[in-house]
Amino acid sequence: MKELKENNNQPGPNNNKNDVRVNNNFSLTINLGDSLNLFALIGSICIVKRLVKKRKAKRKKMQWP
């Protein structure tokens, strides 16, 4: 934990103390499972991309006779 302490002592009646504490934690956990599930996921993404391309091409053909 990082701590930053500042004491602002200026001549006069005011004595300001600022305590700032910063605690930044970042964690990322990815569990992809076994290789068969990963292969199926990649394959399904490729199939969906291919279907989207075909659908877009078909729409373009219909618009421009």
C-alpha positions as CSV (number, residue, x, y, z in Angstrom):
1,M,0.0,0.0,0.0
2,K,1.4,3.3,-1.0
3,E,0.9,6.3,1.3
4,L,1.4,9.9,0.5
5,K,1.4,12.3,3.4
6,E,1.6,16.1,3.0
7,N,2.0,18.6,5.8
8,N,1.3,22.1,4.8
9,N,2.8,24.3,7.4
10,Q,2.4,28.0,6.5
11,P,2.8,30.9,8.8
12,G,-0.5,31.9,10.3
13,P,-3.3,30.4,12.3
14,N,-4.1,27.6,9.8
15,N,-2.4,24.2,10.0
16,N,-3.6,21.9,7.2
17,K,-2.8,18.2,7.1
18,N,-3.7,16.1,4.0
19,D,-3.5,12.4,4.2
20,V,-4.0,10.5,0.9
21,R,-3.9,6.7,0.8
22,V,-4.0,4.9,-2.5
23,N,-4.6,1.2,-2.8
24,N,-5.0,0.0,-6.4
25,N,-5.4,-3.7,-7.1
26,F,-6.1,-5.1,-10.5
27,S,-6.6,-8.8,-11.2
28,L,-7.7,-10.6,-14.3
29,T,-8.5,-14.3,-14.4
30,I,-9.3,-16.2,-17.6
31,N,-10.2,-19.9,-17.5
32,L,-10.6,-21.3,-21.0
33,G,-11.2,-24.9,-20.0
34,D,-9.9,-27.8,-22.0
35,S,-8.6,-27.6,-25.6
36,L,-11.8,-29.1,-27.1
37,N,-13.9,-26.3,-25.8
38,L,-11.4,-23.7,-27.0
39,F,-11.4,-25.3,-30.4
40,A,-15.2,-25.3,-30.6
41,L,-15.3,-21.6,-29.6
42,I,-12.8,-20.6,-32.3
43,G,-14.6,-22.7,-34.9
44,S,-18.0,-21.2,-34.0
45,I,-16.6,-17.6,-34.3
46,C,-15.2,-18.5,-37.8
47,I,-18.6,-19.9,-38.9
48,V,-20.5,-16.8,-37.6
49,K,-18.0,-14.5,-39.5
50,R,-18.5,-16.5,-42.7
51,L,-22.3,-16.4,-42.4
52,V,-22.3,-12.6,-41.8
53,K,-20.1,-12.1,-44.9
54,K,-22.5,-14.1,-47.0
55,R,-25.5,-12.3,-45.7
56,K,-23.9,-8.9,-46.5
57,A,-23.0,-10.0,-50.0
58,K,-26.5,-11.2,-50.6
59,R,-28.0,-7.9,-49.4
60,K,-25.6,-6.0,-51.7
61,K,-26.7,-8.1,-54.7
62,M,-30.4,-7.5,-54.0
63,Q,-29.9,-3.7,-53.8
64,W,-27.9,-3.4,-57.1
65,P,-29.6,-5.4,-59.9
